[in-house]
Amino acid sequence: MPLFGCPVPAGFPSPADDHLDGPFDLTKHLFRHPASTFLARVSGDSMIGAGIHPGDLVAVDRALQPRHGSIVVAVVEGEHTIKRLQERGGQPWLVAENARYPPVPVNPETGLLVWGVVTYVIHSLGEHQLAKIK
């Protein structure tokens, strides 16, 4: 993909350079460990407080070590989920970023397999948001 040669300010407009840099490899930019990274499509609204919406794509890096505060893709009781990993009182919890969903304690009986750490979110502004701009 071509990359515009100067940053695009989100504040006051400034004169733009009318040139493009060379090709931009989005894979190299998004995937620190390409061999262990995959994309997943999100369903559900449990992570909207973290800016992750239904239909978004998330980049998930399996080479990263999950830690307190990481957003992870995990398997709990055979079901995939995306949640924030937290440690409370020495016990891991999977916490949604939407008050409608309670935190889930993870114990040996429940079983937890962390597939990877979410590193990027890719989402469209959508037609309804683009219409607001016009």
RAZI-V364015 format. One record per residue. N is the residue number from 1. RES is the residue in one small letter. OMEGA is omega as a letter, one per 30 degrees, with the letter a starting at -180 (none if undefined). D_FIRST is the distance of its C-alpha to the first C-alpha in Angstrom with 2 decimals. Layout:
N:RES:OMEGA:D_FIRST ; N:RES:OMEGA:D_FIRST
//
This chain:
1:m:l:0.00 ; 2:p:l:3.79 ; 3:l:l:6.44 ; 4:f:a:9.78 ; 5:g:l:12.43 ; 6:c:l:15.06 ; 7:p:l:15.76 ; 8:v:a:16.46 ; 9:p:l:20.08 ; 10:a:l:21.41 ; 11:g:a:24.86 ; 12:f:l:26.16 ; 13:p:l:23.96 ; 14:s:l:23.55 ; 15:p:a:22.68 ; 16:a:l:18.97 ; 17:d:a:17.76 ; 18:d:l:16.44 ; 19:h:l:13.92 ; 20:l:l:10.36 ; 21:d:l:10.02 ; 22:g:l:8.63 ; 23:p:a:5.42 ; 24:f:a:5.22 ; 25:d:a:6.69 ; 26:l:l:7.34 ; 27:t:l:10.38 ; 28:k:a:11.86 ; 29:h:a:11.62 ; 30:l:a:13.20 ; 31:f:l:15.53 ; 32:r:l:18.11 ; 33:h:a:19.98 ; 34:p:a:17.70 ; 35:a:a:20.86 ; 36:s:a:22.57 ; 37:t:l:19.97 ; 38:f:l:19.55 ; 39:l:l:18.43 ; 40:a:l:21.30 ; 41:r:a:21.84 ; 42:v:l:24.41 ; 43:s:a:27.54 ; 44:g:a:30.21 ; 45:d:a:30.50 ; 46:s:a:32.03 ; 47:m:a:29.19 ; 48:i:l:28.51 ; 49:g:l:30.07 ; 50:a:a:27.30 ; 51:g:l:24.62 ; 52:i:a:24.07 ; 53:h:l:24.78 ; 54:p:l:25.59 ; 55:g:l:22.61 ; 56:d:l:20.20 ; 57:l:l:18.30 ; 58:v:l:19.35 ; 59:a:a:18.21 ; 60:v:a:21.56 ; 61:d:a:22.31 ; 62:r:a:25.55 ; 63:a:a:26.01 ; 64:l:l:26.69 ; 65:q:l:30.30 ; 66:p:l:30.92 ; 67:r:l:33.13 ; 68:h:l:34.83 ; 69:g:l:32.40 ; 70:s:l:29.46 ; 71:i:a:27.91 ; 72:v:l:28.30 ; 73:v:a:28.14 ; 74:a:l:31.72 ; 75:v:l:34.21 ; 76:v:a:37.55 ; 77:e:l:40.35 ; 78:g:a:38.00 ; 79:e:l:35.66 ; 80:h:l:32.04 ; 81:t:l:31.39 ; 82:i:a:29.05 ; 83:k:l:31.13 ; 84:r:l:31.70 ; 85:l:l:33.86 ; 86:q:l:36.85 ; 87:e:l:40.03 ; 88:r:l:43.20 ; 89:g:l:46.51 ; 90:g:a:45.22 ; 91:q:l:43.89 ; 92:p:l:40.26 ; 93:w:l:39.26 ; 94:l:a:36.28 ; 95:v:l:35.86 ; 96:a:l:34.10 ; 97:e:l:32.58 ; 98:n:a:34.56 ; 99:a:l:38.31 ; 100:r:a:39.06 ; 101:y:a:38.49 ; 102:p:l:40.91 ; 103:p:a:39.98 ; 104:v:l:40.55 ; 105:p:l:42.61 ; 106:v:l:41.77 ; 107:n:a:44.87 ; 108:p:l:45.78 ; 109:e:a:46.99 ; 110:t:a:43.75 ; 111:g:a:41.59 ; 112:l:l:38.13 ; 113:l:l:35.29 ; 114:v:l:32.15 ; 115:w:a:29.19 ; 116:g:a:26.79 ; 117:v:l:25.62 ; 118:v:a:23.01 ; 119:t:l:20.43 ; 120:y:l:17.86 ; 121:v:l:18.17 ; 122:i:l:15.57 ; 123:h:l:17.27 ; 124:s:l:17.15 ; 125:l:l:19.33 ; 126:g:a:21.02 ; 127:e:a:22.79 ; 128:h:l:25.80 ; 129:q:l:24.06 ; 130:l:l:22.06 ; 131:a:l:25.48 ; 132:k:a:26.94 ; 133:i:a:24.59 ; 134:k:none:25.74
//
